Amino acid sequence: MYFASPASAAWHEAKSKHFIIFANESEAEIRAYAEKLERFDQAVRYIRKMGDPPLTDAGRVTIFALTNESAIEKLTGYQGIRGLYESTAAGSTAFVPRRSGMRMVQGMSNGTGTEKDTLTGEAVFLHEYAHHLQLQQWSGVMPAWVSEGFAEFFATADMDQAGNVTIGKFPSWRSWEVFLGTGLSAEDMVAADFDKLQWYESIALYGRAWLLTHYLNLSDGRKGQLGRYLEGLDKGMRPIDSAKAAFGDLKLLSKDLDAYAAPRNFLAFTIDGKVLSPGSVSVRALSPGEAAMMPSRMRSKYKYEMGTGTAREIANQARSAAAPFPSEPTVQGYLAEAEFDGKNYAAAEAAADRALAVNPAAVQALVYKGKARMALAKASPQSADWKQIRALFLKANNLDTENAEPLALFFETFAAAGERPTKNAVDALIYAIDLAPQDDDLRRTVTRQLLADGRVPEAKSMFAAVAYNPHGEKKERAANSRIMAAIARGDTKDAIALIDAKIEEERKKKA
């Protein structure tokens, strides 16, 4: 698989406070891109009054900046896809096209029927990164319309060359949903029953949620109502009851929302770049070995629907690229990941050992050495040395205490060994979800453990982000709803059984 890049460019890595970016671009281009994304991050934090704690590499979002949308399509095998974002305990990864070629005539926001706009890969990324930031400070109930309205609200951010950031612009790619909306009213949305929506209403939800978010945040007449609505949900009120208490007459809310949209002229506001602190950006050229690994590296990081056949093909590609660089720890760490995904566990451990021989503090190599040994231990439990496996994850944690993956894996070793987790292991698991709140699989595991420990209110709060996630197939959303209902009625046994069934289903998908 080939990803086209300018002939004059070379692979560079840009590292800023919140991002690690790989791009086959010049040093100046990748630096400017990193600074632009940092200004967006700071603007969202400024508006939301969010903290900004220091991050290690594990907490930064890794971005692969590809040439265009065609490169994203080649990577994924899906036509029309414009960007990707995934977040797990192993870290957050995005694939973003630097140039977009698809233009879409929307023609509704100015009433003339002539307006053109582009849903770019960058807008897709800003939407997903807004979700990323949203979950950093949100632990309560989050209805679908709040989640998506928040992300769409920030997806249209415009960062100019002077460093100013404009927020709240109309997402013209949502014109149809905003202005026609298929009858999806404010009353429908705040009732927060996503599963009862028709398919066309589910699509309309994104644009209508943007409109309601814009209205509640930027109009003068309903200040504080959104906060009261969410507080009611966190106290256990039914969405419809919390909505009535916060917004009053819901039919009037719907009428007011339609009246707000009617002029087709929406307020946006600009944050002066002088109040934002994007910080410094360091840029380096990749080594020849790292550059040689980039095609397989990107394919390896895109794990969605990765079957065993594809994983082994990627491992073969990575093995060939890594062969000339046996003493380069980063290259061998990348190879260890690809070999592990291809279920070549002995080869994965060997690659990790080569990396550790040169750099004993290579966290990724320690993680994949431990993962490979754990996989081998599951296959041959009679010869398993769980103490040694746990020591690898503990060493990785000591080297990077803010990396969620070693913590989650340390906890996982107890289930794999058929042992009751220690208090230290449970504490590690719970800290892992604090570090990686976007990982739904990890959140299920934490919820299960909280239920097993009799911490039902905490389990309910923990599972809320999964239960109200609008993404995924209807079957999955229904399964999450059943789990949440069992937790809400205090049926711990049923909730654990349902979670176990879901965990097993996910395990079989990845087997």
Secondary structure, DSSP 8 states (H G I E B T S, - for coil): ------TT-EEEEEE-SSEEEEEEE-HHHHHHHHHHHHHHHHHHHHHHT-------GGGSEEEEEEEEHHHHHHHHS-TT---EEEEETTEEEEEEEEE----EE---TTSSS--EE---HHHHHHHHHHHHHHHHH--S---HHHHHHHHHHHHT-EE-TTS-EEE----GGGHHHHHTGGG--HHHHHTT-GGGS-HHHHHHHHHHHHHHHHHHHH-STTTTHHHHHHHHHHTT--HHHHHHHHHS-HHHHHHHHHHHHTT-----EEE-GGG------EEEE--HHHHHHHHHHHHHH--TT--HHHHHHHHHHHHHHHTT-TT-HHHHHHHHHHHHHTT-HHHHHHHHHHHHHH-TT-HHHHHHHHHHHHHHHHH-GGG--HHHHHHHHHHHHHH-TT-HHHHHHHHHHHHHTT----HHHHHHHHHHHHH-TT-HHHHHHHHHHHHHTT-HHHHHHHHHHHHT---S-HHHHHHHHHHHHHHHTT-HHHHHHHHHHHHHHHHHHH-
